[in-house]
Amino acid sequence: PPAYRERERERKLLDRARIEVGMKVVICGAGGQGRVVLDILRAAGEHEPVGFIDSSPDRAGQTVGGLPVFGPVNVLPKIRRQKLGHAIVAIGDTRVRQRYAQLLKEQGFELVNAIHPTAWVSPTATIGENVVIAPNASVCTDAKVAASVILNTNCVVDHECEIGEGAHICPGVNLGGRVRVGRCAWVGIGANVIQCVSIGEYATIGAGAAVIRDVPPHATVVGVPARIIKVSEPQADPTIQ
């Protein structure tokens, strides 16, 4: 029967990752960001990625980077029964990443970080859980990086910056000292933010923008110098299926 075949397919996929609790990690998200995180985990060598979960039904049963895609979030209880207890979210969208992180913790997973060996993180910096730090990123003295942040390739987070939960700092961004980036804000590719500026939660900074003054929550700014082009209404957190 179809239901039996589906159970057998899931069992075979999970059998490929039947291992002891330890440094084995499930990656949540099998798209482009998932491939990036897989590369970072392999380069760092501290965790062993064993497979993906992904909401796209087309990806279930496929392989990404040589690892199986187990299926959507409803396979998480089966993964936990296989004694897989560590995970990381590899999704670029700030709101979706936050929701998946919450869901994984509710299922009993411990969230780990993916920090590339070419990144430089000051010993005085504070790093939360479920954080991705990509190649050649710099996190400087006394910076504070909250949970579920992405610090992408070649970005600079200067001294005493504070990066809020779920924020995404895109490739090539330069944040001056004591910049504050709010929860789930998005700082676009190549943007520059001068020292002591505050960026509100859920704000969007356009690619290449030069931010020289504070940005309010939910605002989108673009240009040199950056100017506000819209302020969005707050949105409900996404539903994960």
Contacts in CASP RR format, 6 or more apart in sequence:
PFRMAT RR
TARGET T0000
AUTHOR 0000-0000-0000
METHOD contacts of the structure
MODEL  1
PPAYRERERERKLLDRARIEVGMKVVICGAGGQGRVVLDILRAAGEHEPV
GFIDSSPDRAGQTVGGLPVFGPVNVLPKIRRQKLGHAIVAIGDTRVRQRY
AQLLKEQGFELVNAIHPTAWVSPTATIGENVVIAPNASVCTDAKVAASVI
LNTNCVVDHECEIGEGAHICPGVNLGGRVRVGRCAWVGIGANVIQCVSIG
EYATIGAGAAVIRDVPPHATVVGVPARIIKVSEPQADPTIQ
9 61 0 8 1.000
10 70 0 8 1.000
10 71 0 8 1.000
10 75 0 8 1.000
10 78 0 8 1.000
13 61 0 8 1.000
13 68 0 8 1.000
13 70 0 8 1.000
13 71 0 8 1.000
14 70 0 8 1.000
14 75 0 8 1.000
14 78 0 8 1.000
14 79 0 8 1.000
14 82 0 8 1.000
16 50 0 8 1.000
16 68 0 8 1.000
17 24 0 8 1.000
17 26 0 8 1.000
17 50 0 8 1.000
17 51 0 8 1.000
17 68 0 8 1.000
17 70 0 8 1.000
17 79 0 8 1.000
17 82 0 8 1.000
17 84 0 8 1.000
18 82 0 8 1.000
18 83 0 8 1.000
19 50 0 8 1.000
19 82 0 8 1.000
19 83 0 8 1.000
19 84 0 8 1.000
20 83 0 8 1.000
21 83 0 8 1.000
21 84 0 8 1.000
21 85 0 8 1.000
21 86 0 8 1.000
22 85 0 8 1.000
22 86 0 8 1.000
23 46 0 8 1.000
23 47 0 8 1.000
23 48 0 8 1.000
23 86 0 8 1.000
24 47 0 8 1.000
24 48 0 8 1.000
24 49 0 8 1.000
24 50 0 8 1.000
24 84 0 8 1.000
24 85 0 8 1.000
24 86 0 8 1.000
25 41 0 8 1.000
25 47 0 8 1.000
25 48 0 8 1.000
25 49 0 8 1.000
25 50 0 8 1.000
25 86 0 8 1.000
25 87 0 8 1.000
25 88 0 8 1.000
25 112 0 8 1.000
26 49 0 8 1.000
26 50 0 8 1.000
26 51 0 8 1.000
26 52 0 8 1.000
26 53 0 8 1.000
26 70 0 8 1.000
26 79 0 8 1.000
26 84 0 8 1.000
26 85 0 8 1.000
26 86 0 8 1.000
26 87 0 8 1.000
26 88 0 8 1.000
26 109 0 8 1.000
27 34 0 8 1.000
27 37 0 8 1.000
27 38 0 8 1.000
27 41 0 8 1.000
27 49 0 8 1.000
27 51 0 8 1.000
27 52 0 8 1.000
27 53 0 8 1.000
27 67 0 8 1.000
27 87 0 8 1.000
27 88 0 8 1.000
27 90 0 8 1.000
28 52 0 8 1.000
28 53 0 8 1.000
28 54 0 8 1.000
28 87 0 8 1.000
28 88 0 8 1.000
28 89 0 8 1.000
28 90 0 8 1.000
28 91 0 8 1.000
28 100 0 8 1.000
28 104 0 8 1.000
29 52 0 8 1.000
29 53 0 8 1.000
29 54 0 8 1.000
29 55 0 8 1.000
29 89 0 8 1.000
29 90 0 8 1.000
29 91 0 8 1.000
29 100 0 8 1.000
30 52 0 8 1.000
30 53 0 8 1.000
30 54 0 8 1.000
30 56 0 8 1.000
30 59 0 8 1.000
30 62 0 8 1.000
30 64 0 8 1.000
30 69 0 8 1.000
30 90 0 8 1.000
31 54 0 8 1.000
31 59 0 8 1.000
31 64 0 8 1.000
31 90 0 8 1.000
32 90 0 8 1.000
33 90 0 8 1.000
33 91 0 8 1.000
33 92 0 8 1.000
33 150 0 8 1.000
34 52 0 8 1.000
34 64 0 8 1.000
34 90 0 8 1.000
34 91 0 8 1.000
35 64 0 8 1.000
35 65 0 8 1.000
36 90 0 8 1.000
36 132 0 8 1.000
36 134 0 8 1.000
37 88 0 8 1.000
37 90 0 8 1.000
37 114 0 8 1.000
37 132 0 8 1.000
38 49 0 8 1.000
38 64 0 8 1.000
38 65 0 8 1.000
38 67 0 8 1.000
38 90 0 8 1.000
40 114 0 8 1.000
40 115 0 8 1.000
40 116 0 8 1.000
40 132 0 8 1.000
40 133 0 8 1.000
40 134 0 8 1.000
40 135 0 8 1.000
41 47 0 8 1.000
41 48 0 8 1.000
41 49 0 8 1.000
41 88 0 8 1.000
41 114 0 8 1.000
42 49 0 8 1.000
43 116 0 8 1.000
43 117 0 8 1.000
44 114 0 8 1.000
44 115 0 8 1.000
44 116 0 8 1.000
44 117 0 8 1.000
47 86 0 8 1.000
47 112 0 8 1.000
47 114 0 8 1.000
49 67 0 8 1.000
50 67 0 8 1.000
50 84 0 8 1.000
51 64 0 8 1.000
51 67 0 8 1.000
51 68 0 8 1.000
51 69 0 8 1.000
51 70 0 8 1.000
52 59 0 8 1.000
52 64 0 8 1.000
52 67 0 8 1.000
52 68 0 8 1.000
52 69 0 8 1.000
52 70 0 8 1.000
52 71 0 8 1.000
53 69 0 8 1.000
53 70 0 8 1.000
53 71 0 8 1.000
53 72 0 8 1.000
53 73 0 8 1.000
53 75 0 8 1.000
53 76 0 8 1.000
53 79 0 8 1.000
54 60 0 8 1.000
54 69 0 8 1.000
54 71 0 8 1.000
54 72 0 8 1.000
55 72 0 8 1.000
55 73 0 8 1.000
55 240 0 8 1.000
55 241 0 8 1.000
57 72 0 8 1.000
59 69 0 8 1.000
59 71 0 8 1.000
60 69 0 8 1.000
60 70 0 8 1.000
60 71 0 8 1.000
60 72 0 8 1.000
61 68 0 8 1.000
61 69 0 8 1.000
61 70 0 8 1.000
61 71 0 8 1.000
62 68 0 8 1.000
62 69 0 8 1.000
63 69 0 8 1.000
70 79 0 8 1.000
72 241 0 8 1.000
73 100 0 8 1.000
73 103 0 8 1.000
73 240 0 8 1.000
73 241 0 8 1.000
76 103 0 8 1.000
76 104 0 8 1.000
76 107 0 8 1.000
76 109 0 8 1.000
77 107 0 8 1.000
79 85 0 8 1.000
80 107 0 8 1.000
80 108 0 8 1.000
80 109 0 8 1.000
85 108 0 8 1.000
85 109 0 8 1.000
85 110 0 8 1.000
86 109 0 8 1.000
86 110 0 8 1.000
86 111 0 8 1.000
86 112 0 8 1.000
87 104 0 8 1.000
87 109 0 8 1.000
87 110 0 8 1.000
87 111 0 8 1.000
87 112 0 8 1.000
88 111 0 8 1.000
88 112 0 8 1.000
88 113 0 8 1.000
88 114 0 8 1.000
88 130 0 8 1.000
88 132 0 8 1.000
89 97 0 8 1.000
89 100 0 8 1.000
89 101 0 8 1.000
89 104 0 8 1.000
89 111 0 8 1.000
89 130 0 8 1.000
89 148 0 8 1.000
90 114 0 8 1.000
90 132 0 8 1.000
91 97 0 8 1.000
91 100 0 8 1.000
92 150 0 8 1.000
92 168 0 8 1.000
94 166 0 8 1.000
94 167 0 8 1.000
94 168 0 8 1.000
94 184 0 8 1.000
94 185 0 8 1.000
94 186 0 8 1.000
94 202 0 8 1.000
95 184 0 8 1.000
95 235 0 8 1.000
95 237 0 8 1.000
95 238 0 8 1.000
96 238 0 8 1.000
96 240 0 8 1.000
97 148 0 8 1.000
97 150 0 8 1.000
97 166 0 8 1.000
98 148 0 8 1.000
98 165 0 8 1.000
98 166 0 8 1.000
98 184 0 8 1.000
98 237 0 8 1.000
99 237 0 8 1.000
99 238 0 8 1.000
99 239 0 8 1.000
99 240 0 8 1.000
100 240 0 8 1.000
101 111 0 8 1.000
101 130 0 8 1.000
101 147 0 8 1.000
101 148 0 8 1.000
103 240 0 8 1.000
104 111 0 8 1.000
105 111 0 8 1.000
111 129 0 8 1.000
111 130 0 8 1.000
111 147 0 8 1.000
111 148 0 8 1.000
112 129 0 8 1.000
112 130 0 8 1.000
113 127 0 8 1.000
113 128 0 8 1.000
113 129 0 8 1.000
113 130 0 8 1.000
113 131 0 8 1.000
113 132 0 8 1.000
113 133 0 8 1.000
114 131 0 8 1.000
114 132 0 8 1.000
114 133 0 8 1.000
115 121 0 8 1.000
115 127 0 8 1.000
115 131 0 8 1.000
115 132 0 8 1.000
115 133 0 8 1.000
116 133 0 8 1.000
116 134 0 8 1.000
116 135 0 8 1.000
116 136 0 8 1.000
116 137 0 8 1.000
118 135 0 8 1.000
118 136 0 8 1.000
119 133 0 8 1.000
119 134 0 8 1.000
119 135 0 8 1.000
119 136 0 8 1.000
119 137 0 8 1.000
119 138 0 8 1.000
119 139 0 8 1.000
119 151 0 8 1.000
120 137 0 8 1.000
120 138 0 8 1.000
120 139 0 8 1.000
121 127 0 8 1.000
121 133 0 8 1.000
121 139 0 8 1.000
122 139 0 8 1.000
122 140 0 8 1.000
122 141 0 8 1.000
122 142 0 8 1.000
122 143 0 8 1.000
124 141 0 8 1.000
124 142 0 8 1.000
125 139 0 8 1.000
125 140 0 8 1.000
125 141 0 8 1.000
125 142 0 8 1.000
125 143 0 8 1.000
125 144 0 8 1.000
125 145 0 8 1.000
126 143 0 8 1.000
126 144 0 8 1.000
126 145 0 8 1.000
127 133 0 8 1.000
127 139 0 8 1.000
127 145 0 8 1.000
128 145 0 8 1.000
128 146 0 8 1.000
128 147 0 8 1.000
128 149 0 8 1.000
129 147 0 8 1.000
129 148 0 8 1.000
130 147 0 8 1.000
130 148 0 8 1.000
131 145 0 8 1.000
131 147 0 8 1.000
131 148 0 8 1.000
131 149 0 8 1.000
131 150 0 8 1.000
131 151 0 8 1.000
132 149 0 8 1.000
132 150 0 8 1.000
132 151 0 8 1.000
132 152 0 8 1.000
133 139 0 8 1.000
133 151 0 8 1.000
134 150 0 8 1.000
134 151 0 8 1.000
134 152 0 8 1.000
134 153 0 8 1.000
134 154 0 8 1.000
134 155 0 8 1.000
134 171 0 8 1.000
135 153 0 8 1.000
135 154 0 8 1.000
136 153 0 8 1.000
136 154 0 8 1.000
137 151 0 8 1.000
137 152 0 8 1.000
137 153 0 8 1.000
137 154 0 8 1.000
137 155 0 8 1.000
137 156 0 8 1.000
137 157 0 8 1.000
138 155 0 8 1.000
138 156 0 8 1.000
138 157 0 8 1.000
139 145 0 8 1.000
139 151 0 8 1.000
139 157 0 8 1.000
140 156 0 8 1.000
140 157 0 8 1.000
140 158 0 8 1.000
140 159 0 8 1.000
140 161 0 8 1.000
140 177 0 8 1.000
141 159 0 8 1.000
141 160 0 8 1.000
142 159 0 8 1.000
142 160 0 8 1.000
143 157 0 8 1.000
143 158 0 8 1.000
143 159 0 8 1.000
143 160 0 8 1.000
143 161 0 8 1.000
143 162 0 8 1.000
143 163 0 8 1.000
144 161 0 8 1.000
144 162 0 8 1.000
144 163 0 8 1.000
145 151 0 8 1.000
145 157 0 8 1.000
145 163 0 8 1.000
145 164 0 8 1.000
146 162 0 8 1.000
146 163 0 8 1.000
146 164 0 8 1.000
146 165 0 8 1.000
146 166 0 8 1.000
146 167 0 8 1.000
146 183 0 8 1.000
147 165 0 8 1.000
147 166 0 8 1.000
148 165 0 8 1.000
148 166 0 8 1.000
149 163 0 8 1.000
149 164 0 8 1.000
149 165 0 8 1.000
149 166 0 8 1.000
149 167 0 8 1.000
149 168 0 8 1.000
149 169 0 8 1.000
150 166 0 8 1.000
150 167 0 8 1.000
150 168 0 8 1.000
150 169 0 8 1.000
151 157 0 8 1.000
151 163 0 8 1.000
151 169 0 8 1.000
152 168 0 8 1.000
152 169 0 8 1.000
152 170 0 8 1.000
152 171 0 8 1.000
152 172 0 8 1.000
152 173 0 8 1.000
153 171 0 8 1.000
153 172 0 8 1.000
154 171 0 8 1.000
154 172 0 8 1.000
155 169 0 8 1.000
155 170 0 8 1.000
155 171 0 8 1.000
155 172 0 8 1.000
155 173 0 8 1.000
155 174 0 8 1.000
155 175 0 8 1.000
156 172 0 8 1.000
156 173 0 8 1.000
156 174 0 8 1.000
156 175 0 8 1.000
156 176 0 8 1.000
157 163 0 8 1.000
157 169 0 8 1.000
157 175 0 8 1.000
158 174 0 8 1.000
158 175 0 8 1.000
158 176 0 8 1.000
158 177 0 8 1.000
158 178 0 8 1.000
158 179 0 8 1.000
158 195 0 8 1.000
159 177 0 8 1.000
159 178 0 8 1.000
160 177 0 8 1.000
160 178 0 8 1.000
161 175 0 8 1.000
161 176 0 8 1.000
161 177 0 8 1.000
161 178 0 8 1.000
161 179 0 8 1.000
161 180 0 8 1.000
161 181 0 8 1.000
162 179 0 8 1.000
162 180 0 8 1.000
162 181 0 8 1.000
163 169 0 8 1.000
163 181 0 8 1.000
163 182 0 8 1.000
164 181 0 8 1.000
164 182 0 8 1.000
164 183 0 8 1.000
164 184 0 8 1.000
164 185 0 8 1.000
164 201 0 8 1.000
165 183 0 8 1.000
165 184 0 8 1.000
166 183 0 8 1.000
166 184 0 8 1.000
167 181 0 8 1.000
167 182 0 8 1.000
167 183 0 8 1.000
167 184 0 8 1.000
167 185 0 8 1.000
167 186 0 8 1.000
167 187 0 8 1.000
168 185 0 8 1.000
168 186 0 8 1.000
168 187 0 8 1.000
168 188 0 8 1.000
169 175 0 8 1.000
169 181 0 8 1.000
169 187 0 8 1.000
170 186 0 8 1.000
170 187 0 8 1.000
170 188 0 8 1.000
170 189 0 8 1.000
170 190 0 8 1.000
170 191 0 8 1.000
170 207 0 8 1.000
171 189 0 8 1.000
171 190 0 8 1.000
172 189 0 8 1.000
172 190 0 8 1.000
173 187 0 8 1.000
173 188 0 8 1.000
173 189 0 8 1.000
173 190 0 8 1.000
173 191 0 8 1.000
173 192 0 8 1.000
173 193 0 8 1.000
174 190 0 8 1.000
174 191 0 8 1.000
174 192 0 8 1.000
174 193 0 8 1.000
175 181 0 8 1.000
175 187 0 8 1.000
175 193 0 8 1.000
176 193 0 8 1.000
176 194 0 8 1.000
176 195 0 8 1.000
177 195 0 8 1.000
177 196 0 8 1.000
178 195 0 8 1.000
178 196 0 8 1.000
179 193 0 8 1.000
179 194 0 8 1.000
179 195 0 8 1.000
179 196 0 8 1.000
179 197 0 8 1.000
179 198 0 8 1.000
179 199 0 8 1.000
180 197 0 8 1.000
180 198 0 8 1.000
180 199 0 8 1.000
180 200 0 8 1.000
181 187 0 8 1.000
181 199 0 8 1.000
181 200 0 8 1.000
182 198 0 8 1.000
182 199 0 8 1.000
182 200 0 8 1.000
182 201 0 8 1.000
182 202 0 8 1.000
182 203 0 8 1.000
182 217 0 8 1.000
183 201 0 8 1.000
183 202 0 8 1.000
184 201 0 8 1.000
184 202 0 8 1.000
185 199 0 8 1.000
185 200 0 8 1.000
185 201 0 8 1.000
185 202 0 8 1.000
185 203 0 8 1.000
185 204 0 8 1.000
185 205 0 8 1.000
186 203 0 8 1.000
186 204 0 8 1.000
186 205 0 8 1.000
187 193 0 8 1.000
187 199 0 8 1.000
187 205 0 8 1.000
187 206 0 8 1.000
188 204 0 8 1.000
188 205 0 8 1.000
188 206 0 8 1.000
188 207 0 8 1.000
188 208 0 8 1.000
188 209 0 8 1.000
189 207 0 8 1.000
189 208 0 8 1.000
190 207 0 8 1.000
190 208 0 8 1.000
191 205 0 8 1.000
191 206 0 8 1.000
191 207 0 8 1.000
191 208 0 8 1.000
191 209 0 8 1.000
191 210 0 8 1.000
191 211 0 8 1.000
191 226 0 8 1.000
192 208 0 8 1.000
192 209 0 8 1.000
192 210 0 8 1.000
192 211 0 8 1.000
193 199 0 8 1.000
193 205 0 8 1.000
193 211 0 8 1.000
194 210 0 8 1.000
194 211 0 8 1.000
194 212 0 8 1.000
197 211 0 8 1.000
197 212 0 8 1.000
197 213 0 8 1.000
197 214 0 8 1.000
197 215 0 8 1.000
198 214 0 8 1.000
198 215 0 8 1.000
199 205 0 8 1.000
199 211 0 8 1.000
199 214 0 8 1.000
199 215 0 8 1.000
200 214 0 8 1.000
200 215 0 8 1.000
200 216 0 8 1.000
200 217 0 8 1.000
200 218 0 8 1.000
200 219 0 8 1.000
201 217 0 8 1.000
201 218 0 8 1.000
202 217 0 8 1.000
202 218 0 8 1.000
202 232 0 8 1.000
202 234 0 8 1.000
203 215 0 8 1.000
203 216 0 8 1.000
203 217 0 8 1.000
203 218 0 8 1.000
203 219 0 8 1.000
203 220 0 8 1.000
203 221 0 8 1.000
204 219 0 8 1.000
204 220 0 8 1.000
204 221 0 8 1.000
205 211 0 8 1.000
205 215 0 8 1.000
205 221 0 8 1.000
205 226 0 8 1.000
206 220 0 8 1.000
206 221 0 8 1.000
206 222 0 8 1.000
206 223 0 8 1.000
206 226 0 8 1.000
208 223 0 8 1.000
208 224 0 8 1.000
209 221 0 8 1.000
209 222 0 8 1.000
209 223 0 8 1.000
209 224 0 8 1.000
209 226 0 8 1.000
210 223 0 8 1.000
210 224 0 8 1.000
210 225 0 8 1.000
210 226 0 8 1.000
211 221 0 8 1.000
211 225 0 8 1.000
211 226 0 8 1.000
212 225 0 8 1.000
212 226 0 8 1.000
213 225 0 8 1.000
213 226 0 8 1.000
215 221 0 8 1.000
215 226 0 8 1.000
215 228 0 8 1.000
216 228 0 8 1.000
216 231 0 8 1.000
218 231 0 8 1.000
218 232 0 8 1.000
218 233 0 8 1.000
218 234 0 8 1.000
219 228 0 8 1.000
219 230 0 8 1.000
219 231 0 8 1.000
219 232 0 8 1.000
220 228 0 8 1.000
220 229 0 8 1.000
220 230 0 8 1.000
220 231 0 8 1.000
220 232 0 8 1.000
221 227 0 8 1.000
221 228 0 8 1.000
221 229 0 8 1.000
222 229 0 8 1.000
END
